[in-house]
């Protein structure tokens, strides 16, 4: 998969691991993009945006402030 536009995505990692390599990005259209390693993307087939938002196993990564 080419590098997706993650500008308006919400990013999640496993709770308690804020520096984890694995990240899940939820796009505005609810598509979930899994980032296995920095720069290696694929569309998530198992996790949904609702699961990432509603389950305590995942936590949102704060967006960097300018």
mmCIF file as Biopython writes it, N, C-alpha, C and O atoms, coordinates in Angstrom:
data_model
#
loop_
_atom_site.group_PDB
_atom_site.id
_atom_site.type_symbol
_atom_site.label_atom_id
_atom_site.label_alt_id
_atom_site.label_comp_id
_atom_site.label_asym_id
_atom_site.label_entity_id
_atom_site.label_seq_id
_atom_site.pdbx_PDB_ins_code
_atom_site.Cartn_x
_atom_site.Cartn_y
_atom_site.Cartn_z
_atom_site.occupancy
_atom_site.B_iso_or_equiv
_atom_site.auth_seq_id
_atom_site.auth_asym_id
_atom_site.pdbx_PDB_model_num
ATOM 1   N N  . UNK A ? 1  ? 0.847   -1.167 0.000  1.0 0.0 1  A 1 
ATOM 2   C CA . UNK A ? 1  ? 0.000   0.000  0.000  1.0 0.0 1  A 1 
ATOM 3   C C  . UNK A ? 1  ? 0.896   1.233  0.000  1.0 0.0 1  A 1 
ATOM 4   O O  . UNK A ? 1  ? 1.885   1.298  0.729  1.0 0.0 1  A 1 
ATOM 5   N N  . UNK A ? 2  ? 0.530   2.215  -0.834 1.0 0.0 2  A 1 
ATOM 6   C CA . UNK A ? 2  ? 1.247   3.485  -0.822 1.0 0.0 2  A 1 
ATOM 7   C C  . UNK A ? 2  ? 1.007   4.186  0.504  1.0 0.0 2  A 1 
ATOM 8   O O  . UNK A ? 2  ? 0.082   3.836  1.236  1.0 0.0 2  A 1 
ATOM 9   N N  . UNK A ? 3  ? 1.825   5.163  0.810  1.0 0.0 3  A 1 
ATOM 10  C CA . UNK A ? 3  ? 1.666   5.917  2.050  1.0 0.0 3  A 1 
ATOM 11  C C  . UNK A ? 3  ? 0.339   6.668  2.018  1.0 0.0 3  A 1 
ATOM 12  O O  . UNK A ? 3  ? 0.133   7.508  1.142  1.0 0.0 3  A 1 
ATOM 13  N N  . UNK A ? 4  ? -0.564  6.384  2.953  1.0 0.0 4  A 1 
ATOM 14  C CA . UNK A ? 4  ? -1.863  7.055  2.971  1.0 0.0 4  A 1 
ATOM 15  C C  . UNK A ? 4  ? -1.750  8.468  3.543  1.0 0.0 4  A 1 
ATOM 16  O O  . UNK A ? 4  ? -0.794  8.788  4.250  1.0 0.0 4  A 1 
ATOM 17  N N  . UNK A ? 5  ? -2.734  9.303  3.230  1.0 0.0 5  A 1 
ATOM 18  C CA . UNK A ? 5  ? -2.809  10.648 3.801  1.0 0.0 5  A 1 
ATOM 19  C C  . UNK A ? 5  ? -3.392  10.515 5.203  1.0 0.0 5  A 1 
ATOM 20  O O  . UNK A ? 5  ? -4.581  10.236 5.361  1.0 0.0 5  A 1 
ATOM 21  N N  . UNK A ? 6  ? -2.569  10.711 6.205  1.0 0.0 6  A 1 
ATOM 22  C CA . UNK A ? 6  ? -2.993  10.561 7.600  1.0 0.0 6  A 1 
ATOM 23  C C  . UNK A ? 6  ? -3.233  11.907 8.281  1.0 0.0 6  A 1 
ATOM 24  O O  . UNK A ? 6  ? -3.304  11.978 9.508  1.0 0.0 6  A 1 
ATOM 25  N N  . UNK A ? 7  ? -3.356  12.968 7.493  1.0 0.0 7  A 1 
ATOM 26  C CA . UNK A ? 7  ? -3.501  14.330 8.029  1.0 0.0 7  A 1 
ATOM 27  C C  . UNK A ? 7  ? -4.598  14.432 9.075  1.0 0.0 7  A 1 
ATOM 28  O O  . UNK A ? 7  ? -4.366  14.999 10.143 1.0 0.0 7  A 1 
ATOM 29  N N  . UNK A ? 8  ? -5.781  13.904 8.805  1.0 0.0 8  A 1 
ATOM 30  C CA . UNK A ? 8  ? -6.909  14.013 9.732  1.0 0.0 8  A 1 
ATOM 31  C C  . UNK A ? 8  ? -7.212  12.703 10.445 1.0 0.0 8  A 1 
ATOM 32  O O  . UNK A ? 8  ? -8.306  12.522 10.979 1.0 0.0 8  A 1 
ATOM 33  N N  . UNK A ? 9  ? -6.260  11.801 10.455 1.0 0.0 9  A 1 
ATOM 34  C CA . UNK A ? 9  ? -6.458  10.505 11.103 1.0 0.0 9  A 1 
ATOM 35  C C  . UNK A ? 9  ? -6.268  10.613 12.612 1.0 0.0 9  A 1 
ATOM 36  O O  . UNK A ? 9  ? -5.534  11.467 13.109 1.0 0.0 9  A 1 
ATOM 37  N N  . UNK A ? 10 ? -6.947  9.728  13.315 1.0 0.0 10 A 1 
ATOM 38  C CA . UNK A ? 10 ? -6.737  9.564  14.746 1.0 0.0 10 A 1 
ATOM 39  C C  . UNK A ? 10 ? -5.895  8.305  14.900 1.0 0.0 10 A 1 
ATOM 40  O O  . UNK A ? 10 ? -6.210  7.266  14.320 1.0 0.0 10 A 1 
ATOM 41  N N  . UNK A ? 11 ? -4.827  8.400  15.680 1.0 0.0 11 A 1 
ATOM 42  C CA . UNK A ? 11 ? -3.886  7.290  15.811 1.0 0.0 11 A 1 
ATOM 43  C C  . UNK A ? 11 ? -4.031  6.623  17.171 1.0 0.0 11 A 1 
ATOM 44  O O  . UNK A ? 11 ? -4.191  7.289  18.193 1.0 0.0 11 A 1 
ATOM 45  N N  . UNK A ? 12 ? -3.971  5.284  17.162 1.0 0.0 12 A 1 
ATOM 46  C CA . UNK A ? 12 ? -4.096  4.493  18.384 1.0 0.0 12 A 1 
ATOM 47  C C  . UNK A ? 12 ? -2.911  3.537  18.513 1.0 0.0 12 A 1 
ATOM 48  O O  . UNK A ? 12 ? -2.360  3.063  17.519 1.0 0.0 12 A 1 
ATOM 49  N N  . UNK A ? 13 ? -2.535  3.267  19.765 1.0 0.0 13 A 1 
ATOM 50  C CA . UNK A ? 13 ? -1.528  2.254  20.083 1.0 0.0 13 A 1 
ATOM 51  C C  . UNK A ? 13 ? -2.094  1.395  21.212 1.0 0.0 13 A 1 
ATOM 52  O O  . UNK A ? 13 ? -3.108  1.742  21.817 1.0 0.0 13 A 1 
ATOM 53  N N  . UNK A ? 14 ? -1.441  0.289  21.486 1.0 0.0 14 A 1 
ATOM 54  C CA . UNK A ? 14 ? -1.847  -0.550 22.611 1.0 0.0 14 A 1 
ATOM 55  C C  . UNK A ? 14 ? -1.644  0.249  23.898 1.0 0.0 14 A 1 
ATOM 56  O O  . UNK A ? 14 ? -0.586  0.846  24.097 1.0 0.0 14 A 1 
ATOM 57  N N  . UNK A ? 15 ? -2.641  0.261  24.762 1.0 0.0 15 A 1 
ATOM 58  C CA . UNK A ? 15 ? -2.578  1.011  26.020 1.0 0.0 15 A 1 
ATOM 59  C C  . UNK A ? 15 ? -1.351  0.601  26.821 1.0 0.0 15 A 1 
ATOM 60  O O  . UNK A ? 15 ? -1.007  -0.579 26.896 1.0 0.0 15 A 1 
ATOM 61  N N  . UNK A ? 16 ? -0.709  1.573  27.406 1.0 0.0 16 A 1 
ATOM 62  C CA . UNK A ? 16 ? 0.484   1.312  28.201 1.0 0.0 16 A 1 
ATOM 63  C C  . UNK A ? 16 ? 1.753   1.205  27.382 1.0 0.0 16 A 1 
ATOM 64  O O  . UNK A ? 16 ? 2.829   0.973  27.933 1.0 0.0 16 A 1 
ATOM 65  N N  . UNK A ? 17 ? 1.645   1.372  26.073 1.0 0.0 17 A 1 
ATOM 66  C CA . UNK A ? 17 ? 2.807   1.295  25.195 1.0 0.0 17 A 1 
ATOM 67  C C  . UNK A ? 17 ? 2.817   2.487  24.228 1.0 0.0 17 A 1 
ATOM 68  O O  . UNK A ? 17 ? 2.747   2.288  23.015 1.0 0.0 17 A 1 
ATOM 69  N N  . UNK A ? 18 ? 2.901   3.712  24.740 1.0 0.0 18 A 1 
ATOM 70  C CA . UNK A ? 18 ? 2.803   4.887  23.874 1.0 0.0 18 A 1 
ATOM 71  C C  . UNK A ? 18 ? 3.899   4.990  22.819 1.0 0.0 18 A 1 
ATOM 72  O O  . UNK A ? 18 ? 3.734   5.706  21.832 1.0 0.0 18 A 1 
ATOM 73  N N  . UNK A ? 19 ? 5.006   4.291  23.010 1.0 0.0 19 A 1 
ATOM 74  C CA . UNK A ? 19 ? 6.097   4.333  22.032 1.0 0.0 19 A 1 
ATOM 75  C C  . UNK A ? 19 ? 6.128   3.078  21.168 1.0 0.0 19 A 1 
ATOM 76  O O  . UNK A ? 19 ? 7.133   2.787  20.519 1.0 0.0 19 A 1 
ATOM 77  N N  . UNK A ? 20 ? 5.027   2.340  21.163 1.0 0.0 20 A 1 
ATOM 78  C CA . UNK A ? 20 ? 4.957   1.105  20.381 1.0 0.0 20 A 1 
ATOM 79  C C  . UNK A ? 20 ? 5.133   1.395  18.895 1.0 0.0 20 A 1 
ATOM 80  O O  . UNK A ? 20 ? 4.759   2.462  18.409 1.0 0.0 20 A 1 
ATOM 81  N N  . UNK A ? 21 ? 5.699   0.444  18.196 1.0 0.0 21 A 1 
ATOM 82  C CA . UNK A ? 21 ? 5.898   0.575  16.758 1.0 0.0 21 A 1 
ATOM 83  C C  . UNK A ? 21 ? 4.565   0.381  16.026 1.0 0.0 21 A 1 
ATOM 84  O O  . UNK A ? 21 ? 4.255   1.127  15.098 1.0 0.0 21 A 1 
ATOM 85  N N  . UNK A ? 22 ? 3.776   -0.615 16.439 1.0 0.0 22 A 1 
ATOM 86  C CA . UNK A ? 22 ? 2.488   -0.879 15.792 1.0 0.0 22 A 1 
ATOM 87  C C  . UNK A ? 22 ? 1.513   0.247  16.115 1.0 0.0 22 A 1 
ATOM 88  O O  . UNK A ? 22 ? 1.316   0.602  17.277 1.0 0.0 22 A 1 
ATOM 89  N N  . UNK A ? 23 ? 0.903   0.806  15.057 1.0 0.0 23 A 1 
ATOM 90  C CA . UNK A ? 23 ? -0.082  1.876  15.226 1.0 0.0 23 A 1 
ATOM 91  C C  . UNK A ? 23 ? -1.253  1.625  14.301 1.0 0.0 23 A 1 
ATOM 92  O O  . UNK A ? 23 ? -1.103  1.033  13.232 1.0 0.0 23 A 1 
ATOM 93  N N  . UNK A ? 24 ? -2.416  2.079  14.721 1.0 0.0 24 A 1 
ATOM 94  C CA . UNK A ? 24 ? -3.624  1.985  13.917 1.0 0.0 24 A 1 
ATOM 95  C C  . UNK A ? 24 ? -4.134  3.403  13.707 1.0 0.0 24 A 1 
ATOM 96  O O  . UNK A ? 24 ? -4.302  4.157  14.665 1.0 0.0 24 A 1 
ATOM 97  N N  . UNK A ? 25 ? -4.376  3.759  12.467 1.0 0.0 25 A 1 
ATOM 98  C CA . UNK A ? 25 ? -4.829  5.105  12.111 1.0 0.0 25 A 1 
ATOM 99  C C  . UNK A ? 25 ? -6.258  5.009  11.608 1.0 0.0 25 A 1 
ATOM 100 O O  . UNK A ? 25 ? -6.542  4.249  10.681 1.0 0.0 25 A 1 
ATOM 101 N N  . UNK A ? 26 ? -7.166  5.778  12.215 1.0 0.0 26 A 1 
ATOM 102 C CA . UNK A ? 26 ? -8.558  5.813  11.781 1.0 0.0 26 A 1 
ATOM 103 C C  . UNK A ? 26 ? -8.749  7.073  10.947 1.0 0.0 26 A 1 
ATOM 104 O O  . UNK A ? 26 ? -8.593  8.191  11.440 1.0 0.0 26 A 1 
ATOM 105 N N  . UNK A ? 27 ? -9.090  6.874  9.675  1.0 0.0 27 A 1 
ATOM 106 C CA . UNK A ? 27 ? -9.319  7.992  8.769  1.0 0.0 27 A 1 
ATOM 107 C C  . UNK A ? 27 ? -10.734 8.542  8.974  1.0 0.0 27 A 1 
ATOM 108 O O  . UNK A ? 27 ? -11.587 7.863  9.545  1.0 0.0 27 A 1 
ATOM 109 N N  . UNK A ? 28 ? -10.983 9.772  8.509  1.0 0.0 28 A 1 
ATOM 110 C CA . UNK A ? 28 ? -12.319 10.356 8.684  1.0 0.0 28 A 1 
ATOM 111 C C  . UNK A ? 28 ? -13.456 9.494  8.122  1.0 0.0 28 A 1 
ATOM 112 O O  . UNK A ? 28 ? -14.577 9.567  8.625  1.0 0.0 28 A 1 
ATOM 113 N N  . UNK A ? 29 ? -13.193 8.683  7.096  1.0 0.0 29 A 1 
ATOM 114 C CA . UNK A ? 29 ? -14.240 7.824  6.524  1.0 0.0 29 A 1 
ATOM 115 C C  . UNK A ? 29 ? -14.365 6.487  7.265  1.0 0.0 29 A 1 
ATOM 116 O O  . UNK A ? 29 ? -15.043 5.575  6.790  1.0 0.0 29 A 1 
ATOM 117 N N  . UNK A ? 30 ? -13.709 6.371  8.434  1.0 0.0 30 A 1 
ATOM 118 C CA . UNK A ? 30 ? -13.734 5.194  9.313  1.0 0.0 30 A 1 
ATOM 119 C C  . UNK A ? 30 ? -12.860 4.042  8.816  1.0 0.0 30 A 1 
ATOM 120 O O  . UNK A ? 30 ? -12.882 2.963  9.409  1.0 0.0 30 A 1 
ATOM 121 N N  . UNK A ? 31 ? -12.098 4.242  7.754  1.0 0.0 31 A 1 
ATOM 122 C CA . UNK A ? 31 ? -11.138 3.239  7.308  1.0 0.0 31 A 1 
ATOM 123 C C  . UNK A ? 31 ? -10.031 3.151  8.346  1.0 0.0 31 A 1 
ATOM 124 O O  . UNK A ? 31 ? -9.572  4.178  8.846  1.0 0.0 31 A 1 
ATOM 125 N N  . UNK A ? 32 ? -9.597  1.940  8.677  1.0 0.0 32 A 1 
ATOM 126 C CA . UNK A ? 32 ? -8.505  1.744  9.633  1.0 0.0 32 A 1 
ATOM 127 C C  . UNK A ? 32 ? -7.277  1.289  8.859  1.0 0.0 32 A 1 
ATOM 128 O O  . UNK A ? 32 ? -7.320  0.303  8.124  1.0 0.0 32 A 1 
ATOM 129 N N  . UNK A ? 33 ? -6.187  2.017  9.034  1.0 0.0 33 A 1 
ATOM 130 C CA . UNK A ? 33 ? -4.915  1.693  8.408  1.0 0.0 33 A 1 
ATOM 131 C C  . UNK A ? 33 ? -3.969  1.218  9.503  1.0 0.0 33 A 1 
ATOM 132 O O  . UNK A ? 33 ? -3.746  1.913  10.494 1.0 0.0 33 A 1 
ATOM 133 N N  . UNK A ? 34 ? -3.424  0.036  9.310  1.0 0.0 34 A 1 
ATOM 134 C CA . UNK A ? 34 ? -2.475  -0.543 10.259 1.0 0.0 34 A 1 
ATOM 135 C C  . UNK A ? 34 ? -1.064  -0.197 9.805  1.0 0.0 34 A 1 
ATOM 136 O O  . UNK A ? 34 ? -0.706  -0.412 8.647  1.0 0.0 34 A 1 
ATOM 137 N N  . UNK A ? 35 ? -0.263  0.342  10.723 1.0 0.0 35 A 1 
ATOM 138 C CA . UNK A ? 35 ? 1.141   0.659  10.444 1.0 0.0 35 A 1 
ATOM 139 C C  . UNK A ? 35 ? 1.988   -0.306 11.258 1.0 0.0 35 A 1 
ATOM 140 O O  . UNK A ? 35 ? 2.182   -0.129 12.461 1.0 0.0 35 A 1 
ATOM 141 N N  . UNK A ? 36 ? 2.482   -1.319 10.582 1.0 0.0 36 A 1 
ATOM 142 C CA . UNK A ? 36 ? 3.265   -2.380 11.232 1.0 0.0 36 A 1 
ATOM 143 C C  . UNK A ? 36 ? 4.619   -1.865 11.703 1.0 0.0 36 A 1 
ATOM 144 O O  . UNK A ? 36 ? 5.059   -2.164 12.813 1.0 0.0 36 A 1 
ATOM 145 N N  . UNK A ? 37 ? 5.256   -1.106 10.867 1.0 0.0 37 A 1 
ATOM 146 C CA . UNK A ? 37 ? 6.527   -0.441 11.155 1.0 0.0 37 A 1 
ATOM 147 C C  . UNK A ? 37 ? 6.416   0.935  10.549 1.0 0.0 37 A 1 
ATOM 148 O O  . UNK A ? 37 ? 5.581   1.147  9.669  1.0 0.0 37 A 1 
ATOM 149 N N  . UNK A ? 38 ? 7.233   1.885  10.989 1.0 0.0 38 A 1 
ATOM 150 C CA . UNK A ? 38 ? 7.146   3.212  10.371 1.0 0.0 38 A 1 
ATOM 151 C C  . UNK A ? 38 ? 7.250   3.125  8.849  1.0 0.0 38 A 1 
ATOM 152 O O  . UNK A ? 38 ? 8.230   2.616  8.305  1.0 0.0 38 A 1 
ATOM 153 N N  . UNK A ? 39 ? 6.219   3.634  8.176  1.0 0.0 39 A 1 
ATOM 154 C CA . UNK A ? 39 ? 6.210   3.660  6.725  1.0 0.0 39 A 1 
ATOM 155 C C  . UNK A ? 39 ? 5.679   2.414  6.047  1.0 0.0 39 A 1 
ATOM 156 O O  . UNK A ? 39 ? 5.618   2.372  4.818  1.0 0.0 39 A 1 
ATOM 157 N N  . UNK A ? 40 ? 5.287   1.382  6.814  1.0 0.0 40 A 1 
ATOM 158 C CA . UNK A ? 40 ? 4.751   0.145  6.233  1.0 0.0 40 A 1 
ATOM 159 C C  . UNK A ? 40 ? 3.268   0.046  6.589  1.0 0.0 40 A 1 
ATOM 160 O O  . UNK A ? 40 ? 2.916   -0.273 7.725  1.0 0.0 40 A 1 
ATOM 161 N N  . UNK A ? 41 ? 2.401   0.321  5.610  1.0 0.0 41 A 1 
ATOM 162 C CA . UNK A ? 41 ? 0.966   0.428  5.850  1.0 0.0 41 A 1 
ATOM 163 C C  . UNK A ? 41 ? 0.175   -0.659 5.140  1.0 0.0 41 A 1 
ATOM 164 O O  . UNK A ? 41 ? 0.566   -1.151 4.082  1.0 0.0 41 A 1 
ATOM 165 N N  . UNK A ? 42 ? -0.957  -1.025 5.756  1.0 0.0 42 A 1 
ATOM 166 C CA . UNK A ? 42 ? -1.929  -1.902 5.104  1.0 0.0 42 A 1 
ATOM 167 C C  . UNK A ? 42 ? -3.292  -1.609 5.718  1.0 0.0 42 A 1 
ATOM 168 O O  . UNK A ? 42 ? -3.385  -1.183 6.869  1.0 0.0 42 A 1 
ATOM 169 N N  . UNK A ? 43 ? -4.339  -1.839 4.949  1.0 0.0 43 A 1 
ATOM 170 C CA . UNK A ? 43 ? -5.675  -1.626 5.490  1.0 0.0 43 A 1 
ATOM 171 C C  . UNK A ? 43 ? -5.965  -2.736 6.493  1.0 0.0 43 A 1 
ATOM 172 O O  . UNK A ? 43 ? -5.776  -3.917 6.201  1.0 0.0 43 A 1 
ATOM 173 N N  . UNK A ? 44 ? -6.427  -2.342 7.679  1.0 0.0 44 A 1 
ATOM 174 C CA . UNK A ? 44 ? -6.719  -3.317 8.727  1.0 0.0 44 A 1 
ATOM 175 C C  . UNK A ? 44 ? -7.919  -4.162 8.326  1.0 0.0 44 A 1 
ATOM 176 O O  . UNK A ? 44 ? -8.917  -3.640 7.830  1.0 0.0 44 A 1 
ATOM 177 N N  . UNK A ? 45 ? -7.818  -5.455 8.539  1.0 0.0 45 A 1 
ATOM 178 C CA . UNK A ? 45 ? -8.899  -6.362 8.165  1.0 0.0 45 A 1 
ATOM 179 C C  . UNK A ? 45 ? -9.678  -6.859 9.380  1.0 0.0 45 A 1 
ATOM 180 O O  . UNK A ? 45 ? -10.790 -7.366 9.233  1.0 0.0 45 A 1 
ATOM 181 N N  . UNK A ? 46 ? -9.116  -6.723 10.561 1.0 0.0 46 A 1 
ATOM 182 C CA . UNK A ? 46 ? -9.751  -7.279 11.749 1.0 0.0 46 A 1 
ATOM 183 C C  . UNK A ? 46 ? -10.325 -6.187 12.649 1.0 0.0 46 A 1 
ATOM 184 O O  . UNK A ? 46 ? -11.470 -6.284 13.090 1.0 0.0 46 A 1 
ATOM 185 N N  . UNK A ? 47 ? -9.549  -5.168 12.918 1.0 0.0 47 A 1 
ATOM 186 C CA . UNK A ? 47 ? -9.991  -4.114 13.827 1.0 0.0 47 A 1 
ATOM 187 C C  . UNK A ? 47 ? -10.802 -3.050 13.098 1.0 0.0 47 A 1 
ATOM 188 O O  . UNK A ? 47 ? -10.463 -2.640 11.988 1.0 0.0 47 A 1 
ATOM 189 N N  . UNK A ? 48 ? -11.873 -2.615 13.741 1.0 0.0 48 A 1 
ATOM 190 C CA . UNK A ? 48 ? -12.688 -1.543 13.192 1.0 0.0 48 A 1 
ATOM 191 C C  . UNK A ? 48 ? -12.438 -0.267 13.977 1.0 0.0 48 A 1 
ATOM 192 O O  . UNK A ? 48 ? -11.880 -0.304 15.074 1.0 0.0 48 A 1 
ATOM 193 N N  . UNK A ? 49 ? -12.849 0.852  13.418 1.0 0.0 49 A 1 
ATOM 194 C CA . UNK A ? 49 ? -12.697 2.129  14.108 1.0 0.0 49 A 1 
ATOM 195 C C  . UNK A ? 49 ? -13.423 2.108  15.445 1.0 0.0 49 A 1 
ATOM 196 O O  . UNK A ? 49 ? -12.912 2.631  16.436 1.0 0.0 49 A 1 
ATOM 197 N N  . UNK A ? 50 ? -14.608 1.511  15.485 1.0 0.0 50 A 1 
ATOM 198 C CA . UNK A ? 50 ? -15.384 1.440  16.722 1.0 0.0 50 A 1 
ATOM 199 C C  . UNK A ? 50 ? -14.647 0.643  17.784 1.0 0.0 50 A 1 
ATOM 200 O O  . UNK A ? 50 ? -14.634 1.040  18.949 1.0 0.0 50 A 1 
ATOM 201 N N  . UNK A ? 51 ? -14.044 -0.454 17.415 1.0 0.0 51 A 1 
ATOM 202 C CA . UNK A ? 51 ? -13.279 -1.261 18.369 1.0 0.0 51 A 1 
ATOM 203 C C  . UNK A ? 51 ? -12.133 -0.450 18.954 1.0 0.0 51 A 1 
ATOM 204 O O  . UNK A ? 51 ? -11.918 -0.469 20.165 1.0 0.0 51 A 1 
ATOM 205 N N  . UNK A ? 52 ? -11.402 0.257  18.115 1.0 0.0 52 A 1 
ATOM 206 C CA . UNK A ? 52 ? -10.270 1.044  18.600 1.0 0.0 52 A 1 
ATOM 207 C C  . UNK A ? 52 ? -10.721 2.148  19.536 1.0 0.0 52 A 1 
ATOM 208 O O  . UNK A ? 52 ? -10.041 2.440  20.520 1.0 0.0 52 A 1 
ATOM 209 N N  . UNK A ? 53 ? -11.850 2.760  19.247 1.0 0.0 53 A 1 
ATOM 210 C CA . UNK A ? 53 ? -12.335 3.880  20.058 1.0 0.0 53 A 1 
ATOM 211 C C  . UNK A ? 53 ? -12.984 3.435  21.357 1.0 0.0 53 A 1 
ATOM 212 O O  . UNK A ? 53 ? -12.915 4.151  22.356 1.0 0.0 53 A 1 
ATOM 213 N N  . UNK A ? 54 ? -13.611 2.268  21.361 1.0 0.0 54 A 1 
ATOM 214 C CA . UNK A ? 54 ? -14.449 1.866  22.492 1.0 0.0 54 A 1 
ATOM 215 C C  . UNK A ? 54 ? -13.843 0.835  23.435 1.0 0.0 54 A 1 
ATOM 216 O O  . UNK A ? 54 ? -14.421 0.569  24.489 1.0 0.0 54 A 1 
ATOM 217 N N  . UNK A ? 55 ? -12.714 0.252  23.098 1.0 0.0 55 A 1 
ATOM 218 C CA . UNK A ? 55 ? -12.114 -0.775 23.944 1.0 0.0 55 A 1 
ATOM 219 C C  . UNK A ? 55 ? -10.901 -0.206 24.684 1.0 0.0 55 A 1 
ATOM 220 O O  . UNK A ? 55 ? -10.095 0.502  24.080 1.0 0.0 55 A 1 
ATOM 221 N N  . UNK A ? 56 ? -10.760 -0.498 25.961 1.0 0.0 56 A 1 
ATOM 222 C CA . UNK A ? 56 ? -9.656  0.071  26.736 1.0 0.0 56 A 1 
ATOM 223 C C  . UNK A ? 56 ? -8.274  -0.475 26.371 1.0 0.0 56 A 1 
ATOM 224 O O  . UNK A ? 56 ? -7.263  0.051  26.836 1.0 0.0 56 A 1 
ATOM 225 N N  . UNK A ? 57 ? -8.219  -1.515 25.549 1.0 0.0 57 A 1 
ATOM 226 C CA . UNK A ? 57 ? -6.924  -2.068 25.158 1.0 0.0 57 A 1 
ATOM 227 C C  . UNK A ? 57 ? -6.129  -1.069 24.306 1.0 0.0 57 A 1 
ATOM 228 O O  . UNK A ? 57 ? -4.899  -1.105 24.306 1.0 0.0 57 A 1 
ATOM 229 N N  . UNK A ? 58 ? -6.821  -0.179 23.580 1.0 0.0 58 A 1 
ATOM 230 C CA . UNK A ? 58 ? -6.145  0.799  22.730 1.0 0.0 58 A 1 
ATOM 231 C C  . UNK A ? 58 ? -6.338  2.196  23.282 1.0 0.0 58 A 1 
ATOM 232 O O  . UNK A ? 58 ? -7.365  2.507  23.885 1.0 0.0 58 A 1 
ATOM 233 N N  . UNK A ? 59 ? -5.348  3.023  23.068 1.0 0.0 59 A 1 
ATOM 234 C CA . UNK A ? 59 ? -5.418  4.400  23.536 1.0 0.0 59 A 1 
ATOM 235 C C  . UNK A ? 59 ? -5.011  5.345  22.395 1.0 0.0 59 A 1 
ATOM 236 O O  . UNK A ? 59 ? -4.146  5.028  21.578 1.0 0.0 59 A 1 
ATOM 237 N N  . UNK A ? 60 ? -5.658  6.505  22.369 1.0 0.0 60 A 1 
ATOM 238 C CA . UNK A ? 60 ? -5.381  7.475  21.328 1.0 0.0 60 A 1 
ATOM 239 C C  . UNK A ? 60 ? -4.037  8.155  21.593 1.0 0.0 60 A 1 
ATOM 240 O O  . UNK A ? 60 ? -3.713  8.495  22.730 1.0 0.0 60 A 1 
ATOM 241 N N  . UNK A ? 61 ? -3.270  8.346  20.531 1.0 0.0 61 A 1 
ATOM 242 C CA . UNK A ? 61 ? -1.997  9.045  20.625 1.0 0.0 61 A 1 
ATOM 243 C C  . UNK A ? 61 ? -2.278  10.531 20.429 1.0 0.0 61 A 1 
ATOM 244 O O  . UNK A ? 61 ? -2.863  10.913 19.415 1.0 0.0 61 A 1 
ATOM 245 N N  . UNK A ? 62 ? -1.874  11.377 21.376 1.0 0.0 62 A 1 
ATOM 246 C CA . UNK A ? 62 ? -2.119  12.813 21.200 1.0 0.0 62 A 1 
ATOM 247 C C  . UNK A ? 62 ? -1.417  13.340 19.946 1.0 0.0 62 A 1 
ATOM 248 O O  . UNK A ? 62 ? -0.300  12.934 19.623 1.0 0.0 62 A 1 
ATOM 249 N N  . UNK A ? 63 ? -2.093  14.245 19.253 1.0 0.0 63 A 1 
ATOM 250 C CA . UNK A ? 63 ? -1.488  14.872 18.076 1.0 0.0 63 A 1 
ATOM 251 C C  . UNK A ? 63 ? -0.440  15.861 18.543 1.0 0.0 63 A 1 
ATOM 252 O O  . UNK A ? 63 ? -0.625  16.537 19.555 1.0 0.0 63 A 1 
ATOM 253 N N  . UNK A ? 64 ? 0.669   15.950 17.805 1.0 0.0 64 A 1 
ATOM 254 C CA . UNK A ? 64 ? 1.704   16.915 18.193 1.0 0.0 64 A 1 
ATOM 255 C C  . UNK A ? 64 ? 1.163   18.338 18.080 1.0 0.0 64 A 1 
ATOM 256 O O  . UNK A ? 64 ? 0.381   18.647 17.181 1.0 0.0 64 A 1 
ATOM 257 N N  . UNK A ? 65 ? 1.578   19.174 18.978 1.0 0.0 65 A 1 
ATOM 258 C CA . UNK A ? 65 ? 1.176   20.578 18.930 1.0 0.0 65 A 1 
ATOM 259 C C  . UNK A ? 65 ? 2.261   21.394 18.261 1.0 0.0 65 A 1 
ATOM 260 O O  . UNK A ? 65 ? 3.451   21.107 18.385 1.0 0.0 65 A 1 
ATOM 261 N N  . UNK A ? 66 ? 1.827   22.405 17.558 1.0 0.0 66 A 1 
ATOM 262 C CA . UNK A ? 66 ? 2.787   23.242 16.819 1.0 0.0 66 A 1 
ATOM 263 C C  . UNK A ? 66 ? 3.442   24.261 17.710 1.0 0.0 66 A 1 
ATOM 264 O O  . UNK A ? 66 ? 4.274   25.042 17.246 1.0 0.0 66 A 1 
#
